[in-house]
Amino acid sequence: MEMVLFIVMVLHLTGGMSALPDQYSRAVDWLSRYGYLPPPDPRTSRLQTKDGIENAIRVMQRFGGLPETGLLDRKTLKLMSTPRCSLPDIVEGEDMRRRRRRRKRYALSGLKWHKTDLTWSVHSYPKPSQGLSNSLVENLLFHALKAWSDAAPLNFQQLQGDSRGATAEGDIKVSFSRLLHDDGYPFDGLGGTLAHAFYPGVAQVSGDTHFDDDESWSFGGDSSTTDLFTVAVHEFGHALGLSHSSSDPSIMRPYYQGSVGDVSTFKLALDDRLAIQQLYGARDGGQQDGKDPHLPHLPTLPPPRPTQHSDPSLQERCQGGFDAIANIRGEVFFFKGPQFWRIQRDGSLVSLKPGQIKNFWIGLPPEIKKIDAVYERRGDGRIIFFIGSQYWVFKDTEAMSGYPRPLSDWGMRTESGAPVDRVDAGFVWAHNGKTYLFSGGMFWRFDESRKDDQAASLPEPGYPRDNGLWEGMPNHMDDVISWGEGDAYFFKDNMYWVLTNGGLAQDVVTPKSTAVDFLKCPAPPSKPSPPSPRNPKKCHCDFNRSQSSRCSWILLILAVLVGNLVF
């Protein structure tokens, strides 16, 4: 009964088709993370309700400038996947009804510095591969702070290191960090959250501003990089006491908006000036004189980057043969050897260069040579890695304690009774929420909704079954994912096949290029498509008027029989 009510609720909030149940669950998590929903608390029976979630979606849509449908439509899901600041949009304790009535768009955190002379310091810089010198980083940060002091009577002084090289603390401490960095708010690698800052106060971290060093930081960011100045102005707004704004234009909107252009002529939008002046008052005489000889010189914007004609990773990225492919947090990861490529929800490739598995997934063996299979578990969002005869369970990007464990925990045995010693592929089919693991031309099905968080599942009765039941798909696939509208994508070598609408067989299954469609590789010269690896199971009928009806009935009966075998 609870499952029926859940499905009805999902269909209502998604308009019946725009978002899948896993997207819905992630959307609820997103709304809680950014302040639109209070976190559920089973101990006090404070659970999310349909009306509460619908209202939260409407507030989020209003804040983001979208039509207030109350549904998880495509525009709403797209905005939720946009790179952004990791601070919440709605400050805890702020009354929603008062917020809806308020005419001002900006928001205050309720905290401010009780002085106007503030110090700042840089404790670490972007990795050298970013191409930003330390002096340019300091220059951009100086001008980002100046954007606020032009509007309010604030004075910023940079503190330098002492004779021993130690950096003075300062009121606003800036650093570039990766993943877990000792403040309780880990970064998530390239894309996603870009930076965060702590509001003013007396705590050790008050005013601290952290940038994700996995991002591609630049001066005058193009479509493949992130502009440091734009993000710094936003985060320093938080460090001075501002929350997110729903106004457009506003530098305090939570979503990354691209480069502001010429830094030397940048001025805050009216909404941002009113917000900072609400806290600290207006600067007498307006904006500071931009011709002050003591201001550091800011170089002109670099010219647009020329098209790169050489790509050193082109061959390994585009030749296919991936060890594992997985849909994790709505993104597709392609694993090959010790490396991986990452495709964002909008289909864009995060970077032409691969990431290193050992640097991103903390807890796997550092000497790892390849991943056999990966999938994200439905329900708790844990990520399962299979390598040889062992498996790991991850919470986000860190392995949980007690792993690796032996593959024998899963109880998979061949038809002869021999234990399975490796997993070739694995995925959760969005069509029915069941987990499927493949090995040696056979597959097993698991219901992981009925299991302890730490324990491996056991196969459902009647398995293993032959991979040939997935008609039109490669029998020995590299991996499988649910993607797009919940269709099943089968990958083999450098091709993929799509099984749509939750069916097991399709009349026509045309393979497509993984390299071209997913990994942004150039299309090869035109040539006939390879034949689909369909099994020789079809009705041999002459489709004339007298026999077409009979053949259709035979096909229908076969489809029902095959469907009963799996469902």
Stockholm file with secondary structure:
# STOCKHOLM 1.0

chainA/1-567         MEMVLFIVMVLHLTGGMSALPDQYSRAVDWLSRYGYLPPPDPRTSRLQTKDGIENAIRVMQRFGGLPETGLLDRKTLKLMSTPRCSLPDIVEGEDMRRRRRRRKRYALSGLKWHKTDLTWSVHSYPKPSQGLSNSLVENLLFHALKAWSDAAPLNFQQLQGDSRGATAEGDIKVSFSRLLHDDGYPFDGLGGTLAHAFYPGVAQVSGDTHFDDDESWSFGGDSSTTDLFTVAVHEFGHALGLSHSSSDPSIMRPYYQGSVGDVSTFKLALDDRLAIQQLYGARDGGQQDGKDPHLPHLPTLPPPRPTQHSDPSLQERCQGGFDAIANIRGEVFFFKGPQFWRIQRDGSLVSLKPGQIKNFWIGLPPEIKKIDAVYERRGDGRIIFFIGSQYWVFKDTEAMSGYPRPLSDWGMRTESGAPVDRVDAGFVWAHNGKTYLFSGGMFWRFDESRKDDQAASLPEPGYPRDNGLWEGMPNHMDDVISWGEGDAYFFKDNMYWVLTNGGLAQDVVTPKSTAVDFLKCPAPPSKPSPPSPRNPKKCHCDFNRSQSSRCSWILLILAVLVGNLVF
#=GR chainA/1-567 SS CHHHHHHHHHHHHTTTTSSCHHHHHHHHHHHHHTTSSCCCBGGGTBCCCHHHHHHHHHHHHHHHTCCCCSSCCHHHHHHHTSCBCSSCSSCTTCCHHHHHHCCCCCCBCSCCCSCSEEEEEECCCCCGGGCCCHHHHHHHHHHHHHHHHTTSSCEEEECCBCTTSCBCCCSEEEEEECSCCSSSCCCCSSSSBCEEECCSSSSTTTTCEEEETTSCEESSCCTTSEEHHHHHHHHHHHHTTBCCCCCSSCTTSSBCCCCCSCGGGCCCCHHHHHHHHHHHCCCTTSSCCTTCTTSCCCCCCCCCCCCCCCCTTHHHHHSCCCSEEEEETTEEEEEETTEEEEECTTSCBSCSSCEEHHHHSBTSCTTCCCCCEEEECTTTCCEEEEETTEEEEEETTEECTTCCEEGGGGCCBCTTSCBCCCCSEEEECTTTCCEEEEETTEEEEECTTSSCSSSCCCCCTTCCEEGGGSTTSCSSCSEEEEETTTEEEEEETTEEEEECTTCSCCSCCCCEEHHHHTTCCCCCCCCCCCCCCCCSCCCCCCCSTTTHHHHHHHHHHHHHHHHHHHC
#=GC SS_cons         CHHHHHHHHHHHHTTTTSSCHHHHHHHHHHHHHTTSSCCCBGGGTBCCCHHHHHHHHHHHHHHHTCCCCSSCCHHHHHHHTSCBCSSCSSCTTCCHHHHHHCCCCCCBCSCCCSCSEEEEEECCCCCGGGCCCHHHHHHHHHHHHHHHHTTSSCEEEECCBCTTSCBCCCSEEEEEECSCCSSSCCCCSSSSBCEEECCSSSSTTTTCEEEETTSCEESSCCTTSEEHHHHHHHHHHHHTTBCCCCCSSCTTSSBCCCCCSCGGGCCCCHHHHHHHHHHHCCCTTSSCCTTCTTSCCCCCCCCCCCCCCCCTTHHHHHSCCCSEEEEETTEEEEEETTEEEEECTTSCBSCSSCEEHHHHSBTSCTTCCCCCEEEECTTTCCEEEEETTEEEEEETTEECTTCCEEGGGGCCBCTTSCBCCCCSEEEECTTTCCEEEEETTEEEEECTTSSCSSSCCCCCTTCCEEGGGSTTSCSSCSEEEEETTTEEEEEETTEEEEECTTCSCCSCCCCEEHHHHTTCCCCCCCCCCCCCCCCSCCCCCCCSTTTHHHHHHHHHHHHHHHHHHHC
//
